[in-house]
Amino acid sequence: MKVNFDLIKTREPQIVFDVPIDEDDIRMGASDKSFLFYGNDSKKLDLYDQTGLKHTEKLTITSKIWEIVWSSHFDRYLLQADTSFYTYDEQNHQFQLLKQIKPVEPIIMFCGCTCFEEILFIYYEGWGCRIEEWNMTDFSIRKYWKNETERRIIQMLFSIKNPNHIGVTVSDQKDIRRFELRDRDMKILKVVNIDRCSCPIPIPTTGDWLISHRDSKVFSLVKDDCTSETIIEYNENVEKAVFLADYNCLAIATQNNQLRFYYVL
């Protein structure tokens, strides 16, 4: 089913919530049916579905949460902190530490992660960072790589339609950013130069990538094979966004402290 993201330019959002948006300090991650919104200042984890807020949980951990992804292997959310991983069950709201996943060196911090079925990719902070492929059936590291020394990874997500592809946003030391399409051996297949790109959102139905721009009122819609890019204008600066595939619902957190829901059919 084709998704029409141009509707965010012509339609008012179906649902709007006022939420505190602290720049670079909120995290969002989605399953097909729901998403989590987390504020590192408040330590408050909010669970939403397509109709709105469903549950709020206050977390007691001291470290920041850097990434939230859905794990089909655990049928739970994965929350990645500085040096640890947690699972969150959206049904019974249980929050659990995964003691088996630790950094290779205690002084190095995790930066982000992505997963598909039993495979988990973890990348570390810094230039030329280490990237690891974990198998979550036995919590073993199967492979690892070093990223390019002149670039750092901002975010990395599996394509949902083609799990052999991974979308990666990176920046250089002048903070010039771009989107890379990689395979599962971290080989760069295609590059799209988008100076202010930040967070890629994989679209399951088409395989395309919806990319938000840092401190900007535009999204980029990049074709699945990176052969074309379409600019979608918006009326507010975007902080984060997620897509709920079962409902074709795009949830946008704007820098004017709002959470906006659009049904983009």
C-alpha positions in Angstrom: 0.0 0.0 0.0 1.5 3.4 -1.0 2.0 5.9 1.7 1.4 9.6 0.9 3.7 11.7 3.1 2.7 14.9 1.3 -0.4 14.8 3.4 1.5 16.3 6.3 1.7 19.5 4.2 -2.1 19.7 3.5 -3.8 18.1 6.5 -4.0 19.1 10.1 -2.8 16.4 12.5 -5.5 14.0 13.7 -4.1 14.1 17.3 -1.9 16.6 19.1 -0.3 16.3 22.5 1.8 18.8 24.4 5.0 17.2 25.5 8.4 18.5 26.7 10.9 18.4 23.9 14.5 18.9 25.2 16.8 19.1 22.2 18.9 16.0 21.7 17.5 14.6 24.9 14.3 12.7 23.8 14.3 9.3 22.2 11.5 7.6 20.1 11.2 4.1 18.8 8.3 2.2 17.2 6.9 -1.2 16.6 4.2 -1.7 13.9 1.5 -0.9 16.4 2.9 1.4 19.1 5.8 3.7 19.9 7.8 4.8 23.0 8.6 8.4 23.8 11.4 8.8 26.4 12.8 12.0 28.0 16.3 11.7 29.5 15.6 14.7 31.8 12.3 13.4 33.2 13.3 9.7 33.0 9.7 9.1 31.9 8.8 6.4 29.4 5.5 7.0 27.6 3.8 4.2 25.5 1.5 5.4 22.7 -0.6 3.6 20.1 -2.3 5.2 17.1 -5.0 6.7 19.4 -2.8 8.3 21.9 -1.1 7.8 25.3 -1.6 4.3 26.8 0.9 4.0 29.7 3.6 5.9 31.5 6.5 4.4 33.3 9.1 6.2 35.5 12.6 4.6 35.0 15.1 4.4 37.9 18.2 4.1 35.8 20.8 6.9 36.0 22.4 6.6 32.5 20.8 8.1 29.4 18.9 6.1 26.9 20.4 6.6 23.4 18.3 4.3 21.2 14.9 2.6 21.3 14.2 -0.2 18.7 11.6 -3.0 18.4 12.9 -6.6 18.7 10.8 -9.2 17.0 13.1 -11.8 18.6 12.1 -10.8 22.1 8.7 -9.4 21.1 9.7 -6.4 23.2 11.3 -3.1 22.9 15.1 -2.8 23.3 16.4 0.3 25.1 20.1 1.0 24.8 21.8 3.0 27.6 25.4 4.1 28.0 26.9 0.7 28.8 23.8 -1.6 29.1 20.6 -2.8 27.4 17.1 -3.2 28.7 13.9 -4.8 27.4 10.4 -3.3 27.8 7.2 -5.3 27.4 4.4 -3.2 26.1 1.8 -5.7 27.3 2.7 -6.0 31.0 5.1 -3.0 31.2 7.9 -5.0 32.6 11.4 -3.5 32.3 14.4 -5.8 32.5 18.2 -5.5 32.3 20.0 -7.7 29.7 23.1 -8.6 31.7 24.6 -10.6 28.8 25.3 -7.5 26.6 28.2 -5.4 27.8 30.8 -3.1 26.0 34.0 -4.8 25.0 35.9 -2.3 27.2 34.2 -0.8 30.3 35.3 2.7 29.5 33.7 2.7 26.0 30.1 3.7 25.7 27.5 2.4 23.3 26.2 5.0 20.8 23.3 3.2 19.1 21.9 -0.1 17.8 19.5 -1.8 15.3 18.1 -5.3 15.1 16.4 -7.8 12.8 15.1 -11.1 14.2 18.0 -12.6 16.3 20.7 -10.2 14.9 21.7 -7.1 16.8 24.1 -4.5 15.5 25.7 -2.2 18.1 27.9 0.8 17.3 30.1 2.8 19.7 30.7 6.5 20.3 33.5 8.3 18.3 35.3 8.6 15.0 36.1 5.3 13.4 33.9 3.6 15.9 33.6 -0.2 16.5 30.5 -1.9 15.0 29.5 -5.3 16.4 27.1 -8.0 15.1 25.6 -9.9 18.0 23.5 -13.0 17.9 20.8 -12.7 20.6 20.1 -16.4 20.9 23.4 -17.0 22.7 24.5 -13.3 23.2 27.7 -13.8 21.2 29.6 -11.4 19.0 29.8 -12.9 15.5 31.5 -10.1 13.6 32.9 -6.6 14.2 34.2 -3.8 12.0 35.7 -0.3 12.3 33.8 2.6 10.7 35.6 5.1 8.5 37.9 7.2 10.8 36.8 10.5 9.3 33.1 9.9 10.1 30.9 9.1 13.1 27.6 7.3 13.0 24.5 9.2 14.0 21.9 6.5 13.6 21.7 3.0 12.0 18.5 1.1 11.2 17.7 -2.1 9.3 15.4 -1.8 6.3 12.2 -3.6 7.2 11.4 -4.5 3.6 14.9 -5.7 2.7 16.8 -6.9 5.8 20.0 -7.2 3.8 20.1 -3.4 3.7 20.9 -1.0 6.5 20.3 2.8 6.5 23.0 4.8 8.2 23.3 8.6 8.8 26.8 9.8 9.4 28.6 13.1 9.9 32.2 14.3 9.2 34.3 16.5 11.5 32.8 19.6 9.9 29.3 18.2 10.8 28.4 17.7 7.2 25.9 14.8 7.1 24.9 12.2 4.6 22.8 9.0 4.3 24.5 5.7 3.4 22.8 2.5 2.3 25.0 -0.4 3.5 24.8 -4.2 3.3 25.1 -6.4 6.4 28.9 -6.6 6.0 29.0 -2.7 6.4 29.9 -2.2 2.7 28.6 1.2 1.5 26.3 0.6 -1.5 25.0 4.1 -2.2 25.4 7.6 -0.7 22.9 10.5 -0.6 24.5 13.8 0.5 22.0 15.5 2.8 23.8 18.1 4.8 21.5 18.2 7.8 20.1 14.6 7.8 19.6 13.1 11.2 17.1 10.2 11.8 16.2 7.7 9.1 12.8 5.9 9.3 12.4 2.7 7.2 9.0 2.4 5.5 8.0 -1.3 5.4 5.5 -1.1 2.5 7.9 0.6 0.0 11.4 0.1 1.4 11.9 3.8 1.1 13.6 5.9 3.8 12.0 9.0 5.4 14.7 11.2 6.9 14.2 14.1 9.2 16.6 17.1 9.0 18.2 18.6 12.0 16.7 22.1 13.0 14.8 22.2 9.7 11.2 22.1 8.4 11.8 19.4 5.8 11.9 15.6 5.4 13.8 13.8 2.7 12.1 10.7 1.2 14.9 8.6 -0.3 14.0 5.7 -2.6 14.9 2.3 -1.4 17.9 2.0 -3.7 19.0 5.6 -3.2 18.4 6.5 -6.8 16.1 9.5 -6.0 15.3 11.9 -3.2 12.1 13.9 -2.7 11.9 16.9 -0.4 8.7 17.1 1.8 8.2 20.5 3.5 6.6 20.8 6.9 5.4 23.7 9.0 7.5 23.2 12.1 11.1 22.2 13.0 11.2 18.5 13.7 13.0 16.9 16.6 12.1 13.2 16.1 9.6 11.1 14.2 8.4 7.4 14.0 6.1 5.4 11.7 3.5 2.9 12.9 3.2 0.6 9.9 0.0 -1.2 10.8 -1.9 2.1 10.8 0.2 4.1 8.3 0.6 6.6 11.2 3.4 9.1 11.3 4.1 10.6 14.8 6.2 13.8 14.7 7.8 15.4 17.8 8.2 19.1 16.9 10.6 21.6 18.5 7.6 23.6 19.7 6.8 20.9 22.3 4.1 19.0 20.5 3.6 15.4 19.5 1.5 15.3 16.2 -0.2 12.2 14.7 -0.8 12.0 10.9 -2.6 9.2 9.0 -0.8 9.2 5.7 -3.0 7.2 3.3 
